[in-house]
Structure formats: C-alpha cells, structure tokens
Amino acid sequence: TTGDTEIEPIGYKFKGTKKKPIKLEINGNAGSLCGLYSQNSIFNIKGNVGTWCGYFSKNTTFNIEGNVGDVCGDNSSKNIFILKGNVGKHCGIDSNHNIFNIRGDVGKNCGYRSIKNSYLIEGSVGDFDHGYSETDNHYRTKNSTFKTPNKETYEKIKKELGGFFKRLTEGNKVELIE
C-alpha cells in the first residue's frame, strides 16, 4: 500500500505475530486512525498522518517522517513512536509503557493520564489545561519520564508536574539533556 494519495483509514485490526510482524511502508500521507488496533506491526510512513494514530495499538512501531494529528497513541501500550515532525494535542493520553521520540513540537496536554511512558521532546510543548479539578483524573500521569534538550520545554513540564497536580503525578522524572 504505497503511493502519494491519502489512505484512510489504515491499520484496522492488523495483527502480526511475535515471530513475524506485519510491516507497512507508505510513501505518502496516511489518514486518520492509522494503526487502529494494530498489534506486533511496523508502520514506516514518509508523509503526514491524521488523528488517532496508534489508537489501541500494542507492541507496534510507528516511524513517521511527517506531522501527526491530535491524540497520537491514545489507549496504547508497549509501542515505539518515532515522530520526526510536529505532533498535535493529547499525545500519549491514557497510554502505558510506550516510548515517544518527538523531534518537533507537541501540542497541549502531552502525556496526561499516562503510566510508565518515556517522552523525548526536542521542540516546544503546548500548555496544560487547568480547567479541571483534582478529582477529574485529568493529570494522573505516573512513573513517566520526560526528556528534552529545550530549556523552555523542560521548565514548562517540570512546573506542571511539580505544581498544583503534584499529588496526582507521582514518580515522574523530567530531565534536561544535551
């Protein structure tokens, strides 16, 4: 499935095995729901991807050279996301045990309600919503690691995880790297 046209949706119930994962090469843009429910798969995409990339995916690698829409990696687990462009809001929401390598900027609320995820964010990070109370489970980000070479991004995440919602964000690490 290659070409310069947008493909929408792709990845629905793609399921490889641990011995032989499914590998998809796309030399163009992929639409929304890329990798929906995929397991043990590899997605190499040379263009942009729409919203809900990797939704409910497991043990899958996403190597995306373009930009990615909102809600990337929602409800996913044990995936690797190598995202070379910018990423929309809510990246990594409700996910666990994932690795997100984001070379560009990422929108608001990156990593909220995630557990044991690792985020490398090279660009800037969007704001974090404060329109929620502590009982809304909005920021139950736990045991996740955020790394960045960007001092402004570092300060923003550090402030967020150590501020008002500190009791709800236990075990997280924020690191400024070279």
Residue frames as a rotation matrix with the C-alpha (Angstrom) as fourth column:
THR 1
0.582 0.813 0.000 0.00
0.813 -0.582 0.000 0.00
0.000 0.000 -1.000 0.00
THR 2
-0.372 -0.746 -0.552 2.19
0.621 -0.642 0.449 2.84
-0.690 -0.176 0.702 -1.27
GLY 3
-0.056 0.303 0.951 1.64
0.909 -0.378 0.174 5.99
0.412 0.875 -0.255 -3.26
ASP 4
-0.918 -0.345 0.195 1.11
0.275 -0.909 -0.313 9.70
0.285 -0.234 0.930 -2.96
THR 5
-0.155 0.937 0.314 -2.59
-0.199 -0.341 0.919 9.60
0.968 0.080 0.239 -2.16
GLU 6
-0.519 0.052 0.853 -4.10
-0.849 -0.140 -0.509 9.79
0.093 -0.989 0.117 1.28
ILE 7
-0.493 0.309 -0.813 -5.18
0.083 0.947 0.310 6.45
0.866 0.085 -0.493 2.68
GLU 8
-0.730 0.281 0.623 -7.98
-0.679 -0.403 -0.614 6.50
0.079 -0.871 0.485 5.23
PRO 9
0.564 -0.530 0.633 -8.25
-0.788 -0.117 0.604 4.58
-0.246 -0.840 -0.484 7.50
ILE 10
0.171 -0.533 -0.828 -5.42
-0.438 0.712 -0.549 2.09
0.883 0.457 -0.112 7.51
GLY 11
-0.728 -0.671 0.141 -4.32
-0.436 0.295 -0.850 -0.44
0.529 -0.680 -0.507 10.05
TYR 12
0.145 0.841 0.521 -7.71
-0.978 0.042 0.204 -1.65
0.149 -0.539 0.829 11.21
LYS 13
0.749 0.183 0.637 -7.10
-0.463 0.832 0.305 -4.90
-0.474 -0.524 0.708 13.11
PHE 14
0.422 -0.737 -0.528 -3.71
-0.465 0.324 -0.824 -5.51
0.778 0.594 -0.206 11.56
LYS 15
0.700 -0.164 0.695 -2.26
-0.628 0.320 0.709 -8.22
-0.339 -0.933 0.121 13.74
GLY 16
0.144 -0.747 -0.649 1.13
-0.631 0.436 -0.642 -9.76
0.763 0.501 -0.409 13.23
THR 17
0.885 0.015 -0.466 2.74
0.306 0.735 0.605 -12.40
0.352 -0.678 0.646 15.37
LYS 18
0.750 -0.660 -0.055 5.76
-0.293 -0.405 0.866 -12.03
-0.593 -0.633 -0.497 17.63
LYS 19
-0.005 -0.775 0.632 7.78
0.485 0.551 0.679 -14.06
-0.874 0.310 0.373 15.15
LYS 20
-0.642 -0.168 0.748 6.52
0.765 -0.199 0.612 -12.23
0.046 0.966 0.256 12.06
PRO 21
-0.270 0.548 -0.792 5.17
0.281 -0.742 -0.609 -8.71
-0.921 -0.386 0.046 12.49
ILE 22
0.500 0.469 0.728 3.21
0.857 -0.149 -0.493 -7.03
-0.123 0.871 -0.476 9.74
LYS 23
-0.453 -0.695 -0.558 5.25
0.486 -0.718 0.499 -4.29
-0.747 -0.046 0.663 8.08
LEU 24
0.600 0.675 0.430 3.58
0.766 -0.331 -0.551 -1.46
-0.230 0.660 -0.716 6.18
GLU 25
-0.626 -0.755 -0.194 5.54
0.589 -0.621 0.516 1.00
-0.511 0.209 0.834 4.04
ILE 26
0.557 0.808 0.194 3.64
0.781 -0.429 -0.455 4.11
-0.284 0.405 -0.869 2.97
ASN 27
-0.534 -0.821 0.201 5.40
0.829 -0.463 0.314 6.60
-0.165 0.334 0.928 0.69
GLY 28
-0.430 0.461 0.776 2.79
0.178 -0.800 0.574 9.29
0.885 0.385 0.262 1.16
ASN 29
-0.612 0.298 0.733 0.29
-0.748 -0.518 -0.414 10.54
0.256 -0.802 0.540 3.69
ALA 30
-0.716 0.472 -0.514 -1.81
0.519 0.853 0.059 8.27
0.466 -0.225 -0.856 5.88
GLY 31
-0.091 0.784 0.614 -5.23
-0.181 -0.620 0.764 9.40
0.979 -0.042 0.198 7.05
SER 32
-0.078 0.185 0.980 -6.80
-0.978 -0.204 -0.040 9.24
0.192 -0.962 0.196 10.47
LEU 33
0.718 0.396 0.572 -6.88
-0.605 0.761 0.232 6.02
-0.344 -0.513 0.786 12.51
CYS 34
0.291 -0.716 -0.634 -3.52
-0.602 0.378 -0.703 4.83
0.743 0.587 -0.321 11.21
GLY 35
-0.701 -0.635 -0.326 -2.65
-0.213 0.622 -0.754 1.68
0.681 -0.459 -0.571 13.14
LEU 36
-0.001 0.802 0.597 -6.05
-0.970 -0.144 0.193 1.34
0.241 -0.579 0.779 14.79
TYR 37
0.744 0.325 0.583 -5.98
-0.567 0.769 0.295 -1.81
-0.353 -0.550 0.757 16.97
SER 38
0.517 -0.607 -0.604 -2.69
-0.422 0.433 -0.797 -2.91
0.745 0.667 -0.032 15.38
GLN 39
0.782 -0.338 0.523 -0.54
-0.390 0.389 0.834 -5.44
-0.486 -0.857 0.172 17.20
ASN 40
0.138 -0.836 0.531 3.03
0.256 0.548 0.797 -6.55
-0.957 0.026 0.289 16.56
SER 41
0.700 0.169 0.694 3.26
0.713 -0.110 -0.693 -4.35
-0.041 0.979 -0.198 13.47
ILE 42
-0.382 -0.806 -0.453 5.69
0.585 -0.590 0.556 -1.87
-0.716 -0.052 0.697 11.95
PHE 43
0.741 0.607 0.286 4.49
0.634 -0.493 -0.596 1.29
-0.221 0.623 -0.751 10.20
ASN 44
-0.483 -0.845 -0.229 7.02
0.606 -0.511 0.610 3.27
-0.632 0.156 0.759 8.13
ILE 45
0.556 0.777 0.295 5.28
0.801 -0.406 -0.440 6.37
-0.222 0.481 -0.848 6.82
LYS 46
-0.495 -0.838 0.227 7.07
0.866 -0.455 0.210 9.02
-0.073 0.301 0.951 4.75
GLY 47
-0.407 0.418 0.812 4.27
0.231 -0.813 0.535 11.59
0.884 0.405 0.234 4.89
ASN 48
-0.689 0.274 0.671 1.85
-0.683 -0.555 -0.475 13.10
0.242 -0.786 0.569 7.37
VAL 49
-0.713 0.499 -0.493 -0.63
0.534 0.842 0.081 11.16
0.456 -0.205 -0.866 9.50
GLY 50
-0.091 0.793 0.602 -4.09
-0.204 -0.607 0.768 12.28
0.975 -0.053 0.217 10.63
THR 51
-0.072 0.167 0.983 -5.68
-0.965 -0.260 -0.027 11.99
0.252 -0.951 0.180 14.07
TRP 52
0.661 0.415 0.625 -5.84
-0.677 0.689 0.258 8.94
-0.324 -0.594 0.737 16.36
CYS 53
0.232 -0.672 -0.703 -2.60
-0.611 0.462 -0.643 7.37
0.757 0.579 -0.304 15.13
GLY 54
-0.690 -0.603 -0.401 -1.90
-0.151 0.661 -0.735 4.18
0.708 -0.446 -0.547 17.07
TYR 55
-0.114 0.747 0.655 -5.25
-0.967 -0.234 0.098 4.16
0.226 -0.622 0.750 18.85
PHE 56
0.665 0.373 0.647 -5.46
-0.631 0.745 0.218 0.97
-0.401 -0.554 0.730 20.98
SER 57
0.562 -0.540 -0.627 -2.29
-0.389 0.496 -0.776 -0.39
0.729 0.681 0.069 19.38
LYS 58
0.784 -0.332 0.525 0.09
-0.409 0.360 0.839 -2.75
-0.467 -0.872 0.146 21.15
ASN 59
0.157 -0.839 0.521 3.69
0.240 0.544 0.804 -3.85
-0.958 -0.002 0.287 20.52
THR 60
0.653 0.150 0.742 3.85
0.756 -0.073 -0.651 -1.75
-0.043 0.986 -0.161 17.36
THR 61
-0.374 -0.799 -0.470 6.49
0.596 -0.596 0.539 0.61
-0.711 -0.078 0.699 15.97
PHE 62
0.779 0.570 0.261 5.44
0.594 -0.536 -0.600 3.82
-0.202 0.622 -0.756 14.22
ASN 63
-0.395 -0.893 -0.216 8.20
0.625 -0.434 0.648 5.57
-0.673 0.121 0.730 12.25
ILE 64
0.574 0.737 0.357 6.62
0.799 -0.409 -0.440 8.71
-0.178 0.537 -0.824 10.82
GLU 65
-0.468 -0.853 0.230 8.60
0.884 -0.446 0.141 11.33
-0.017 0.269 0.963 8.89
GLY 66
-0.420 0.374 0.827 5.84
0.250 -0.828 0.501 13.95
0.872 0.417 0.255 8.66
ASN 67
-0.711 0.275 0.647 3.50
-0.664 -0.565 -0.489 15.66
0.231 -0.778 0.585 11.09
VAL 68
-0.724 0.501 -0.474 0.99
0.538 0.840 0.066 13.72
0.431 -0.208 -0.878 13.20
GLY 69
-0.127 0.790 0.599 -2.50
-0.160 -0.613 0.774 14.92
0.979 0.003 0.204 14.17
ASP 70
-0.122 0.195 0.973 -4.16
-0.947 -0.315 -0.056 15.01
0.296 -0.929 0.223 17.58
VAL 71
0.542 0.445 0.712 -4.49
-0.773 0.596 0.216 12.11
-0.328 -0.668 0.668 20.04
CYS 72
0.187 -0.591 -0.784 -1.49
-0.611 0.555 -0.564 10.07
0.769 0.585 -0.258 18.89
GLY 73
-0.678 -0.567 -0.467 -1.06
-0.096 0.698 -0.709 6.87
0.729 -0.436 -0.528 20.91
ASP 74
-0.186 0.701 0.689 -4.35
-0.958 -0.284 0.030 7.06
0.217 -0.655 0.724 22.81
ASN 75
0.592 0.497 0.635 -5.03
-0.709 0.695 0.118 3.93
-0.383 -0.520 0.764 24.91
SER 76
0.644 -0.439 -0.627 -1.96
-0.326 0.585 -0.743 2.21
0.693 0.683 0.233 23.51
SER 77
0.749 -0.431 0.503 0.69
-0.460 0.208 0.863 0.09
-0.477 -0.878 -0.042 25.21
LYS 78
0.226 -0.801 0.554 4.23
0.187 0.594 0.783 -1.15
-0.956 -0.074 0.284 24.61
ASN 79
0.802 0.077 0.592 4.73
0.597 -0.081 -0.798 0.81
-0.014 0.994 -0.111 21.38
ILE 80
-0.336 -0.855 -0.395 7.53
0.625 -0.516 0.586 2.89
-0.705 -0.050 0.708 19.94
PHE 81
0.794 0.562 0.232 6.58
0.572 -0.562 -0.598 6.17
-0.206 0.607 -0.767 18.26
ILE 82
-0.423 -0.890 -0.171 9.39
0.663 -0.433 0.611 7.84
-0.618 0.145 0.773 16.28
LEU 83
0.606 0.769 0.203 7.78
0.759 -0.483 -0.437 11.08
-0.238 0.419 -0.876 15.16
LYS 84
-0.357 -0.919 0.169 10.02
0.917 -0.309 0.252 13.33
-0.179 0.244 0.953 13.09
GLY 85
-0.437 0.272 0.857 7.58
0.323 -0.842 0.432 16.20
0.839 0.465 0.281 12.61
ASN 86
-0.758 0.283 0.587 5.21
-0.619 -0.595 -0.512 18.11
0.204 -0.752 0.626 14.86
VAL 87
-0.713 0.538 -0.449 2.52
0.565 0.821 0.087 16.33
0.415 -0.192 -0.889 16.88
GLY 88
-0.127 0.779 0.614 -0.94
-0.139 -0.627 0.767 17.61
0.982 0.012 0.188 17.81
LYS 89
-0.225 0.126 0.966 -2.57
-0.927 -0.332 -0.173 17.79
0.299 -0.935 0.191 21.23
HIS 90
0.548 0.513 0.660 -3.18
-0.790 0.576 0.208 14.93
-0.273 -0.636 0.722 23.68
CYS 91
0.156 -0.593 -0.790 -0.21
-0.584 0.590 -0.558 12.82
0.797 0.548 -0.255 22.60
GLY 92
-0.705 -0.527 -0.474 0.03
-0.047 0.701 -0.711 9.68
0.707 -0.479 -0.519 24.76
ILE 93
-0.267 0.679 0.684 -3.28
-0.941 -0.335 -0.034 10.15
0.206 -0.653 0.729 26.60
ASP 94
0.539 0.602 0.589 -4.36
-0.772 0.632 0.060 7.11
-0.336 -0.488 0.806 28.64
SER 95
0.664 -0.365 -0.653 -1.41
-0.297 0.673 -0.678 5.04
0.686 0.644 0.338 27.43
ASN 96
0.741 -0.424 0.521 1.22
-0.495 0.181 0.850 2.96
-0.455 -0.887 -0.075 29.16
HIS 97
0.255 -0.776 0.577 4.73
0.195 0.626 0.755 1.55
-0.947 -0.080 0.311 28.64
ASN 98
0.826 0.048 0.562 5.28
0.564 -0.082 -0.822 3.48
0.007 0.995 -0.095 25.37
ILE 99
-0.279 -0.882 -0.381 8.28
0.632 -0.467 0.619 5.35
-0.723 -0.068 0.687 24.01
PHE 100
0.826 0.502 0.257 7.59
0.540 -0.572 -0.617 8.65
-0.163 0.649 -0.744 22.23
ASN 101
-0.358 -0.917 -0.178 10.53
0.682 -0.387 0.620 10.25
-0.638 0.100 0.764 20.38
ILE 102
0.701 0.687 0.192 9.18
0.672 -0.546 -0.501 13.58
-0.239 0.480 -0.844 19.13
ARG 103
-0.317 -0.919 0.235 11.63
0.942 -0.278 0.185 15.61
-0.105 0.280 0.954 17.04
GLY 104
-0.465 0.219 0.858 9.31
0.320 -0.862 0.394 18.58
0.825 0.458 0.331 16.54
ASP 105
-0.760 0.321 0.565 6.82
-0.624 -0.604 -0.496 20.47
0.182 -0.730 0.659 18.68
VAL 106
-0.689 0.608 -0.393 3.97
0.599 0.784 0.163 18.79
0.408 -0.123 -0.905 20.53
GLY 107
-0.189 0.737 0.649 0.55
-0.114 -0.673 0.731 20.27
0.975 0.064 0.211 21.34
LYS 108
-0.203 0.158 0.966 -1.17
-0.906 -0.406 -0.124 20.70
0.372 -0.900 0.225 24.67
ASN 109
0.497 0.482 0.722 -1.64
-0.828 0.512 0.228 18.02
-0.260 -0.711 0.653 27.34
CYS 110
0.141 -0.541 -0.829 1.15
-0.575 0.637 -0.513 15.75
0.806 0.549 -0.221 26.19
GLY 111
-0.640 -0.555 -0.531 1.34
-0.051 0.720 -0.692 12.64
0.767 -0.416 -0.489 28.35
TYR 112
-0.469 0.438 0.767 -1.60
-0.881 -0.287 -0.375 13.19
0.056 -0.852 0.520 30.63
ARG 113
0.532 0.629 0.568 -3.01
-0.757 0.654 -0.015 10.11
-0.381 -0.421 0.823 32.30
SER 114
0.489 -0.437 -0.755 -0.09
-0.415 0.645 -0.642 8.07
0.767 0.627 0.134 31.00
ILE 115
0.806 -0.237 0.543 1.71
-0.432 0.392 0.812 5.44
-0.405 -0.889 0.214 33.05
LYS 116
0.222 -0.846 0.484 5.36
0.140 0.519 0.843 4.42
-0.965 -0.119 0.234 32.63
ASN 117
0.862 0.011 0.507 5.81
0.506 -0.083 -0.859 6.18
0.033 0.997 -0.077 29.29
SER 118
-0.130 -0.921 -0.368 9.01
0.630 -0.363 0.687 7.77
-0.766 -0.142 0.627 28.07
TYR 119
0.868 0.429 0.249 8.89
0.477 -0.582 -0.658 11.05
-0.138 0.690 -0.710 26.15
LEU 120
-0.400 -0.898 -0.185 11.78
0.691 -0.428 0.583 12.69
-0.602 0.105 0.791 24.32
ILE 121
0.718 0.671 0.183 10.54
0.659 -0.571 -0.489 16.08
-0.224 0.472 -0.853 23.10
GLU 122
-0.316 -0.930 0.188 13.06
0.939 -0.279 0.201 18.07
-0.135 0.240 0.961 21.07
GLY 123
-0.477 0.208 0.854 10.78
0.359 -0.841 0.405 21.03
0.802 0.500 0.326 20.31
SER 124
-0.774 0.281 0.568 8.33
-0.588 -0.651 -0.480 23.03
0.235 -0.705 0.669 22.35
VAL 125
-0.741 0.599 -0.304 5.40
0.651 0.752 -0.103 21.66
0.167 -0.274 -0.947 24.32
GLY 126
-0.250 0.750 0.612 1.90
0.085 -0.612 0.786 23.12
0.965 0.249 0.089 24.43
ASP 127
-0.458 0.166 0.873 0.02
-0.811 -0.481 -0.334 24.27
0.364 -0.861 0.355 27.50
PHE 128
-0.840 0.274 -0.468 -1.59
0.417 0.878 -0.235 22.01
0.347 -0.393 -0.852 30.05
ASP 129
-0.064 0.913 0.404 -5.29
-0.001 -0.404 0.915 22.60
0.998 0.058 0.026 30.75
HIS 130
-0.972 -0.202 -0.120 -6.17
0.125 -0.012 -0.992 23.75
0.199 -0.979 0.037 34.23
GLY 131
-0.421 0.889 0.178 -9.94
-0.781 -0.455 0.428 23.80
0.462 0.041 0.886 33.82
TYR 132
0.243 0.442 -0.864 -10.25
0.017 0.888 0.459 20.56
0.970 -0.126 0.208 35.76
SER 133
0.553 -0.060 0.831 -10.31
-0.822 -0.205 0.532 19.81
0.138 -0.977 -0.163 39.45
GLU 134
-0.513 -0.831 0.217 -8.06
-0.858 0.507 -0.087 17.25
-0.037 -0.231 -0.972 41.12
THR 135
-0.257 0.479 0.839 -10.93
-0.295 0.788 -0.540 14.77
-0.920 -0.386 -0.061 41.22
ASP 136
0.609 0.547 -0.575 -11.35
-0.669 -0.036 -0.742 14.72
-0.426 0.836 0.344 37.43
ASN 137
0.465 -0.526 0.712 -8.43
0.357 0.847 0.393 12.28
-0.810 0.071 0.582 36.96
HIS 138
0.988 0.007 -0.153 -7.10
-0.130 -0.495 -0.859 14.72
-0.082 0.869 -0.488 34.39
TYR 139
0.379 -0.922 -0.076 -3.43
-0.788 -0.279 -0.549 14.58
0.485 0.268 -0.832 35.28
ARG 140
0.752 -0.112 0.650 -2.89
-0.402 0.703 0.587 11.10
-0.522 -0.703 0.483 36.64
THR 141
0.609 -0.681 -0.407 0.43
-0.376 0.204 -0.904 10.85
0.699 0.703 -0.132 34.84
LYS 142
0.780 -0.278 0.561 2.54
-0.494 0.276 0.824 8.37
-0.384 -0.920 0.078 36.80
ASN 143
0.288 -0.774 0.565 6.05
0.090 0.609 0.788 6.97
-0.953 -0.176 0.245 36.62
SER 144
0.811 -0.023 0.585 6.72
0.585 0.013 -0.811 8.55
0.010 1.000 0.024 33.23
THR 145
-0.093 -0.915 -0.394 9.93
0.622 -0.362 0.694 10.18
-0.777 -0.180 0.603 32.04
PHE 146
0.931 0.310 0.192 10.09
0.352 -0.624 -0.697 13.40
-0.096 0.717 -0.691 30.06
LYS 147
-0.051 -0.987 -0.150 13.43
0.662 -0.146 0.735 14.34
-0.748 -0.062 0.661 28.44
THR 148
0.865 0.297 0.403 14.21
0.500 -0.549 -0.670 17.39
0.022 0.781 -0.624 26.35
PRO 149
-0.283 -0.958 0.039 17.19
0.959 -0.284 -0.009 19.46
0.020 0.035 0.999 25.17
ASN 150
-0.183 0.356 0.916 14.88
0.329 -0.856 0.399 22.50
0.926 0.375 0.040 25.10
LYS 151
-0.924 -0.289 -0.250 15.21
0.321 -0.232 -0.918 24.53
0.208 -0.929 0.307 28.32
GLU 152
-0.639 0.751 0.165 11.79
-0.759 -0.650 0.017 26.18
0.120 -0.114 0.986 27.92
THR 153
0.162 0.673 -0.721 10.11
-0.449 0.701 0.554 22.80
0.879 0.234 0.416 27.42
TYR 154
-0.446 -0.434 -0.783 11.97
0.485 0.618 -0.618 21.41
0.752 -0.655 -0.066 30.43
GLU 155
-0.996 0.039 0.081 10.82
-0.087 -0.619 -0.781 24.27
0.020 -0.785 0.620 32.68
LYS 156
-0.326 0.943 -0.074 7.23
-0.873 -0.270 0.405 24.00
0.362 0.196 0.911 31.48
ILE 157
0.207 0.385 -0.900 6.93
-0.099 0.923 0.372 20.26
0.973 0.012 0.229 32.11
LYS 158
-0.644 -0.531 -0.551 8.80
0.498 0.255 -0.829 20.46
0.581 -0.808 0.101 35.41
LYS 159
-0.885 0.369 0.285 6.48
-0.463 -0.760 -0.456 23.21
0.049 -0.535 0.843 36.63
GLU 160
-0.029 0.948 -0.317 3.41
-0.800 0.168 0.576 21.28
0.600 0.271 0.753 35.55
LEU 161
0.197 0.087 -0.977 4.36
0.168 0.978 0.121 18.00
0.966 -0.188 0.178 37.19
GLY 162
-0.620 -0.495 -0.608 5.51
0.677 0.053 -0.734 19.73
0.396 -0.867 0.303 40.37
GLY 163
-0.826 0.311 0.469 2.70
-0.343 -0.939 0.017 22.26
0.446 -0.147 0.883 40.68
PHE 164
-0.229 0.868 0.440 -0.97
-0.973 -0.209 -0.094 22.06
0.010 -0.450 0.893 41.60
PHE 165
0.703 0.592 -0.395 -1.34
-0.636 0.772 0.026 18.45
0.320 0.232 0.918 40.45
LYS 166
-0.289 -0.957 0.001 1.81
-0.855 0.257 -0.450 17.12
0.431 -0.131 -0.893 42.15
ARG 167
-0.343 0.194 0.919 -0.11
-0.682 0.621 -0.386 14.64
-0.646 -0.759 -0.080 44.33
LEU 168
0.671 0.700 0.245 -1.62
-0.297 0.556 -0.776 13.12
-0.680 0.448 0.581 41.19
THR 169
0.821 -0.420 -0.386 1.60
-0.395 0.069 -0.916 12.88
0.412 0.905 -0.109 39.22
GLU 170
0.621 -0.566 0.541 3.81
-0.542 0.188 0.819 10.69
-0.566 -0.802 -0.190 41.37
GLY 171
0.330 -0.606 0.723 7.03
0.297 0.794 0.530 9.05
-0.896 0.040 0.442 40.26
ASN 172
0.906 0.021 0.422 7.61
0.418 -0.187 -0.889 11.16
0.060 0.982 -0.178 37.15
LYS 173
-0.004 -0.947 -0.320 11.01
0.633 -0.250 0.733 12.42
-0.774 -0.199 0.601 36.02
VAL 174
0.981 0.162 0.103 11.85
0.183 -0.630 -0.754 15.48
-0.057 0.759 -0.648 33.96
GLU 175
0.216 -0.976 -0.020 15.37
0.616 0.120 0.779 15.72
-0.758 -0.181 0.627 32.53
LEU 176
0.817 -0.149 -0.557 17.18
-0.461 -0.749 -0.475 18.42
-0.347 0.645 -0.681 30.59
ILE 177
0.487 -0.635 0.599 19.57
0.574 0.750 0.329 16.66
-0.658 0.184 0.730 28.19
GLU 178
-0.166 -0.645 -0.746 22.32
-0.339 -0.673 0.658 17.89
-0.926 0.362 -0.107 25.88
